[in-house]
Amino acid sequence: MSSLSHLKVIDLTNHLAGPYCAMILADHGADVIKIENPNGGDQLRQTPPFQEGESAPFMLWNRNKRSVALDLKKPEDHQTLLDMAACADVMIENFKPGTAERLGIHYEAMAKLNPELIYCSISGFGQTGPYASRGGFDLIACGMSGLMSINGPPDGPPYRIPMPITDLSGGMNGAIGILTALAARHQTGKGQHVDTSLYEAGISLGVYEAASVFANGEVPERLGQAHRGSAPYQLFPTADGYVTIGGAQDSFWRDACKILGCEHLVADPRFKTKADRVTHNKELVPELEVYFKRQTTAALCEAFEAAGIPAGPVMNHVEVYNEPQTHAREMVTEVEHTKVGKMKAIGVPVKLSDTPGGVRRAAPVLGEHTEEVIRDWLGK
């Protein structure tokens, strides 16, 4: 038994943030029904690369769901959705604000139909405020939330963050909101509207930057590989690759200098304390790079590990998925897909001792479970 196996969830979402939110619930046992337009389905289904004609990205974060094909502009399909909403626990949508109202499936209408329903909206900028009507993608949210302004080398333009970080964190925030609302429903018997956005997700991630602004009003500068409050705490080139080290703690700093063979830096007044090292990090890094480049990544990692200093190699994704720790934590698993056959999937990152989640089924093909779900949910 999984912890959310009692929940019925309607997933009306496209792209990444909404589907990722619904996937989190599905991973922990919820019966997540992905409602898709019969004409193409989730727009992500058109995103390469493909396996047997199926989008690999779509399959990655739509696992553990069942697909029902409904054209919500048709009265009979619209009514089927309303019938499903009447017996659902959760509904998730990531339409551009205003779309749900036009379709007649906005929160107020659904709450009248099912007062216990948890209704989650994930949008670019939220359901209120002067930007509420704007569409929003991860790229735009990263730019407007300040995240992009701090990414990249100190000189030159800001860099796009090479992962959809506000999509992913926005989806996680949606899942947190849903679970919190479900806990409240347990006490009150009433559902509620969960409203979150990519913009707010990005703002919430700028914790060190907020500390700087709130403390002294200064615009946080781009630091490249450096950390805003710790040093040395970054990537360094080695003789054959790269290594990361968290050596800001004074004891770690002293031991790292012994391993690197630069004990003289410990006595340098510019690097005496953590605060000193942060202040003089631009001078510290080139001093250290000379010594890091004299040893291999493996030798440094072994020595740092023996000394209890947090460190690790910089691995590519092929190396990550072959790493023993990855497999020990079951972060690569296999599942059977209707068209693709046996395929690999990322595992569930949160482990529960008594009611664990898991990857039970592959992502559905479009409309694969329409008749099955209508029979299971509505008895038709």
C-alpha positions as CSV (number, residue, x, y, z in Angstrom):
1,M,0.0,0.0,0.0
2,S,1.2,3.5,-0.9
3,S,0.5,6.5,1.2
4,L,-1.8,8.3,-1.3
5,S,-3.5,5.2,-2.8
6,H,-6.9,6.5,-1.5
7,L,-6.8,9.6,-3.6
8,K,-8.5,10.3,-7.0
9,V,-6.7,13.0,-8.9
10,I,-7.7,14.7,-12.2
11,D,-4.7,16.0,-14.1
12,L,-5.7,18.7,-16.6
13,T,-2.1,19.9,-17.2
14,N,0.4,20.3,-20.0
15,H,4.2,20.7,-20.4
16,L,6.1,20.2,-17.2
17,A,5.2,22.0,-13.9
18,G,1.6,20.7,-13.7
19,P,2.4,17.1,-15.0
20,Y,5.4,17.0,-12.6
21,C,3.2,18.0,-9.7
22,A,0.6,15.3,-10.6
23,M,3.5,12.7,-11.1
24,I,4.6,13.3,-7.5
25,L,1.2,12.3,-6.2
26,A,1.0,9.4,-8.6
27,D,4.4,8.1,-7.5
28,H,3.0,7.8,-4.0
29,G,0.0,5.8,-5.1
30,A,-2.7,8.4,-6.1
31,D,-4.9,7.3,-9.0
32,V,-4.0,10.2,-11.4
33,I,-6.1,10.5,-14.5
34,K,-4.6,12.6,-17.2
35,I,-7.3,14.3,-19.2
36,E,-6.1,15.0,-22.8
37,N,-7.6,16.4,-25.9
38,P,-8.1,13.6,-28.4
39,N,-6.4,15.8,-31.1
40,G,-2.8,15.4,-30.0
41,G,-3.1,15.4,-26.2
42,D,-0.6,17.1,-24.0
43,Q,1.6,19.4,-26.2
44,L,4.7,17.8,-24.6
45,R,3.9,14.6,-26.7
46,Q,5.4,16.5,-29.6
47,T,8.8,17.0,-27.9
48,P,11.9,15.0,-29.0
49,P,13.6,12.7,-28.6
50,F,11.2,10.0,-29.4
51,Q,11.1,6.2,-28.8
52,E,8.8,4.2,-31.0
53,G,7.0,7.5,-31.8
54,E,6.5,8.4,-28.2
55,S,8.1,11.5,-26.6
56,A,10.8,10.5,-24.1
57,P,10.3,13.7,-22.0
58,F,6.6,13.1,-21.9
59,M,7.1,9.5,-20.7
60,L,9.6,10.6,-18.1
61,W,7.2,12.8,-16.0
62,N,3.8,11.3,-16.8
63,R,4.5,7.8,-15.4
64,N,2.1,6.2,-13.0
65,K,-0.9,7.9,-14.7
66,R,-3.8,6.8,-16.8
67,S,-4.9,8.8,-19.9
68,V,-8.5,9.7,-20.7
69,A,-9.2,11.5,-24.0
70,L,-11.9,14.1,-23.7
71,D,-12.8,17.1,-26.0
72,L,-14.1,19.6,-23.4
73,K,-15.8,21.6,-26.1
74,K,-18.2,18.7,-26.7
75,P,-21.1,18.7,-24.2
76,E,-20.9,15.0,-23.5
77,D,-17.2,15.0,-22.8
78,H,-17.5,18.2,-20.7
79,Q,-20.2,16.4,-18.6
80,T,-18.0,13.4,-18.2
81,L,-15.3,15.6,-16.7
82,L,-17.8,17.2,-14.3
83,D,-19.0,13.7,-13.3
84,M,-15.4,12.8,-12.5
85,A,-14.8,16.0,-10.6
86,A,-17.8,15.3,-8.4
87,C,-16.0,12.2,-7.0
88,A,-12.4,13.4,-7.2
89,D,-10.2,14.4,-4.3
90,V,-7.9,16.7,-6.3
91,M,-8.0,18.6,-9.6
92,I,-4.8,20.2,-11.1
93,E,-4.7,22.7,-13.9
94,N,-2.1,24.9,-15.4
95,F,-4.1,26.8,-18.0
96,K,-3.4,30.4,-18.7
97,P,-5.6,32.3,-16.2
98,G,-9.0,32.8,-17.6
99,T,-9.1,29.6,-19.7
100,A,-10.6,27.5,-16.9
101,E,-13.4,30.1,-16.5
102,R,-14.1,30.0,-20.2
103,L,-14.3,26.2,-20.0
104,G,-16.6,26.4,-17.0
105,I,-14.2,24.3,-14.8
106,H,-12.7,27.1,-12.6
107,Y,-12.4,26.7,-8.9
108,E,-15.7,28.3,-7.9
109,A,-17.7,26.1,-10.2
110,M,-15.9,23.0,-9.1
111,A,-16.2,23.9,-5.4
112,K,-20.0,24.1,-5.8
113,L,-20.0,20.7,-7.5
114,N,-17.7,19.1,-4.9
115,P,-17.0,21.1,-1.7
116,E,-14.3,18.7,-0.6
117,L,-12.3,19.1,-3.8
118,I,-8.7,20.4,-3.6
119,Y,-8.2,22.5,-6.7
120,C,-4.6,23.4,-7.7
121,S,-3.7,26.1,-10.2
122,I,-0.1,26.4,-11.4
123,S,0.5,29.3,-13.7
124,G,3.2,31.7,-14.8
125,F,2.5,34.5,-12.3
126,G,-0.4,33.3,-10.1
127,Q,-4.1,34.0,-10.2
128,T,-3.9,37.6,-8.8
129,G,-1.8,40.7,-9.3
130,P,-1.1,42.9,-12.4
131,Y,0.7,40.0,-14.3
132,A,-1.9,37.3,-13.6
133,S,-3.2,37.3,-17.2
134,R,0.3,36.8,-18.7
135,G,1.4,33.4,-19.9
136,G,4.6,32.2,-18.4
137,F,7.3,29.6,-19.2
138,D,10.3,28.6,-17.1
139,L,12.6,30.8,-19.1
140,I,10.5,33.9,-18.4
141,A,10.1,33.1,-14.7
142,C,13.9,32.6,-14.3
143,G,14.5,36.0,-15.9
144,M,11.9,37.9,-14.0
145,S,12.4,36.2,-10.6
146,G,16.1,37.2,-10.4
147,L,17.5,33.7,-10.9
148,M,19.0,34.4,-14.3
149,S,20.7,37.6,-13.1
150,I,22.9,35.7,-10.7
151,N,23.8,32.8,-13.1
152,G,26.9,33.0,-15.2
153,P,30.4,34.4,-14.9
154,P,31.0,37.8,-13.2
155,D,31.7,39.4,-16.6
156,G,29.4,39.1,-19.5
157,P,25.6,38.5,-19.8
158,P,23.4,36.5,-17.5
159,Y,23.1,32.8,-18.4
160,R,20.0,30.8,-18.9
161,I,19.8,28.1,-16.2
162,P,20.2,24.9,-18.1
163,M,17.4,23.1,-16.3
164,P,13.7,24.0,-15.9
165,I,14.2,24.9,-12.3
166,T,11.0,27.0,-11.8
167,D,8.9,24.4,-13.6
168,L,10.2,21.7,-11.3
169,S,10.1,23.7,-8.1
170,G,6.7,25.1,-9.1
171,G,5.4,21.5,-9.5
172,M,6.9,20.6,-6.2
173,N,5.2,23.6,-4.5
174,G,1.9,22.6,-6.1
175,A,2.3,19.1,-4.6
176,I,3.2,20.6,-1.2
177,G,0.1,22.8,-1.4
178,I,-2.1,19.9,-2.3
179,L,-0.9,17.8,0.6
180,T,-1.2,20.7,3.0
181,A,-4.8,21.3,1.8
182,L,-5.6,17.6,2.2
183,A,-4.3,17.8,5.8
184,A,-6.6,20.8,6.4
185,R,-9.5,19.0,4.8
186,H,-9.0,16.2,7.3
187,Q,-9.8,18.7,10.0
188,T,-12.4,20.9,8.3
189,G,-14.1,18.5,5.8
190,K,-13.7,21.3,3.2
191,G,-11.6,21.6,0.1
192,Q,-9.8,24.8,-1.0
193,H,-7.9,26.5,-3.9
194,V,-4.2,26.0,-4.1
195,D,-2.6,28.8,-6.1
196,T,1.1,28.8,-7.0
197,S,3.3,30.0,-9.9
198,L,6.6,29.7,-11.6
199,Y,7.4,33.3,-10.7
200,E,6.9,32.7,-7.0
201,A,8.9,29.4,-7.2
202,G,11.9,31.4,-8.7
203,I,11.6,34.1,-6.0
204,S,11.5,31.5,-3.2
205,L,14.8,29.9,-4.4
206,G,16.8,33.2,-4.1
207,V,17.4,32.7,-0.4
208,Y,21.0,34.0,-0.2
209,E,20.2,36.8,-2.6
210,A,17.2,37.9,-0.5
211,A,19.4,37.9,2.6
212,S,21.8,40.3,0.8
213,V,19.1,42.6,-0.4
214,F,17.1,42.7,2.9
215,A,20.3,43.2,4.9
216,N,22.0,45.9,3.0
217,G,19.9,46.8,-0.1
218,E,22.7,45.8,-2.5
219,V,22.1,44.1,-5.9
220,P,23.7,40.6,-5.6
221,E,26.4,40.3,-8.2
222,R,27.1,37.3,-10.4
223,L,29.9,35.2,-8.8
224,G,30.4,32.5,-11.4
225,Q,31.5,29.3,-9.5
226,A,31.8,31.1,-6.2
227,H,29.3,30.9,-3.3
228,R,27.8,34.0,-1.8
229,G,28.5,33.1,1.8
230,S,31.1,30.3,1.8
231,A,34.7,29.8,0.6
232,P,36.2,27.6,-0.7
233,Y,32.8,26.2,-1.9
234,Q,32.9,25.6,-5.6
235,L,34.3,23.6,-8.5
236,F,38.0,23.4,-9.2
237,P,39.8,21.9,-12.3
238,T,42.0,18.9,-11.5
239,A,44.7,17.1,-13.5
240,D,42.0,15.1,-15.3
241,G,38.6,16.7,-14.7
242,Y,36.8,18.6,-12.0
243,V,36.1,18.3,-8.4
244,T,33.7,20.1,-6.1
245,I,34.6,20.9,-2.5
246,G,32.7,22.3,0.5
247,G,35.7,23.5,2.5
248,A,34.4,26.6,4.1
249,Q,34.4,25.3,7.7
250,D,37.7,26.4,9.3
251,S,38.7,22.8,10.2
252,F,37.9,21.7,6.6
253,W,39.9,24.6,5.3
254,R,43.0,23.7,7.3
255,D,42.8,20.0,6.4
256,A,42.2,20.7,2.7
257,C,45.3,22.9,2.6
258,K,47.4,20.0,4.0
259,I,46.0,17.6,1.4
260,L,46.7,20.1,-1.4
261,G,50.1,21.0,-0.1
262,C,49.4,24.7,0.4
263,E,49.6,24.9,4.2
264,H,51.0,28.4,3.9
265,L,47.6,29.7,2.9
266,V,46.2,28.9,6.3
267,A,48.4,31.6,7.9
268,D,47.5,34.2,5.2
269,P,45.4,36.9,6.9
270,R,43.3,37.2,3.8
271,F,42.1,33.7,4.3
272,K,42.1,33.3,8.1
273,T,38.3,33.0,8.7
274,K,35.3,31.9,6.6
275,A,34.3,35.6,6.2
276,D,37.8,36.5,5.2
277,R,37.9,33.9,2.5
278,V,34.5,35.0,1.2
279,T,35.7,38.6,1.0
280,H,38.9,37.6,-0.7
281,N,37.6,34.7,-2.8
282,K,38.7,36.2,-6.1
283,E,42.3,36.1,-4.8
284,L,41.8,32.7,-3.1
285,V,40.6,30.8,-6.2
286,P,43.7,31.2,-8.4
287,E,45.9,30.4,-5.5
288,L,44.1,27.1,-4.9
289,E,43.7,26.2,-8.6
290,V,47.5,25.7,-9.0
291,Y,47.4,23.0,-6.3
292,F,44.1,21.3,-7.4
293,K,45.6,20.8,-11.0
294,R,48.5,18.8,-9.6
295,Q,46.3,15.8,-8.6
296,T,43.7,13.7,-10.2
297,T,40.0,13.9,-9.3
298,A,40.0,10.4,-7.9
299,A,43.0,11.0,-5.7
300,L,41.6,14.3,-4.3
301,C,38.2,12.8,-3.6
302,E,39.7,9.9,-1.8
303,A,41.9,12.2,0.3
304,F,39.1,14.6,1.1
305,E,36.8,11.7,2.0
306,A,39.3,10.3,4.4
307,A,39.6,13.7,6.1
308,G,35.9,14.1,6.3
309,I,35.8,17.0,3.9
310,P,32.7,17.1,1.7
311,A,33.8,16.7,-1.9
312,G,32.9,14.9,-5.1
313,P,33.7,14.5,-8.8
314,V,31.7,16.4,-11.5
315,M,29.9,13.6,-13.4
316,N,28.0,13.6,-16.6
317,H,24.6,12.1,-16.8
318,V,25.7,8.7,-18.2
319,E,28.1,8.4,-15.3
320,V,25.4,9.4,-12.8
321,Y,23.0,6.7,-14.0
322,N,25.8,4.1,-13.7
323,E,26.9,5.3,-10.3
324,P,26.6,2.6,-7.5
325,Q,25.0,5.1,-5.1
326,T,22.3,5.9,-7.8
327,H,21.4,2.2,-8.0
328,A,21.6,1.7,-4.2
329,R,19.0,4.4,-3.8
330,E,16.9,2.9,-6.7
331,M,17.0,6.1,-8.7
332,V,17.1,4.2,-11.9
333,T,14.3,1.7,-12.5
334,E,12.6,-0.1,-15.3
335,V,9.0,-0.1,-16.4
336,E,7.0,-1.7,-19.3
337,H,5.5,0.7,-21.8
338,T,2.6,-0.2,-24.1
339,K,4.5,0.8,-27.3
340,V,8.1,1.1,-26.3
341,G,8.4,-2.0,-24.2
342,K,10.9,-2.2,-21.3
343,M,12.3,1.3,-20.6
344,K,14.3,3.1,-17.9
345,A,12.9,5.7,-15.6
346,I,14.1,8.0,-12.9
347,G,13.2,6.5,-9.5
348,V,11.2,8.1,-6.6
349,P,13.5,10.5,-4.6
350,V,11.5,10.4,-1.4
351,K,11.7,7.1,0.5
352,L,9.0,6.2,3.1
353,S,9.7,3.2,5.4
354,D,6.1,1.9,5.7
355,T,4.2,3.2,2.6
356,P,6.8,3.6,-0.1
357,G,6.1,5.1,-3.5
358,G,7.3,3.6,-6.7
359,V,7.1,3.5,-10.5
360,R,4.3,1.1,-11.1
361,R,3.3,1.9,-14.7
362,A,4.8,3.7,-17.6
363,A,3.3,6.9,-19.1
364,P,0.1,6.2,-21.0
365,V,-0.4,6.5,-24.7
366,L,-3.1,9.1,-25.6
367,G,-6.5,8.0,-24.5
368,E,-5.2,4.5,-23.4
369,H,-7.5,4.2,-20.4
370,T,-10.6,6.2,-21.4
371,E,-13.1,3.3,-21.2
372,E,-11.3,1.8,-18.2
373,V,-11.4,4.9,-16.1
374,I,-15.0,5.9,-17.0
375,R,-16.0,2.4,-15.8
376,D,-13.8,2.5,-12.7
377,W,-14.8,6.1,-11.6
378,L,-18.3,6.4,-12.9
379,G,-19.5,2.9,-13.3
380,K,-20.5,3.4,-16.9
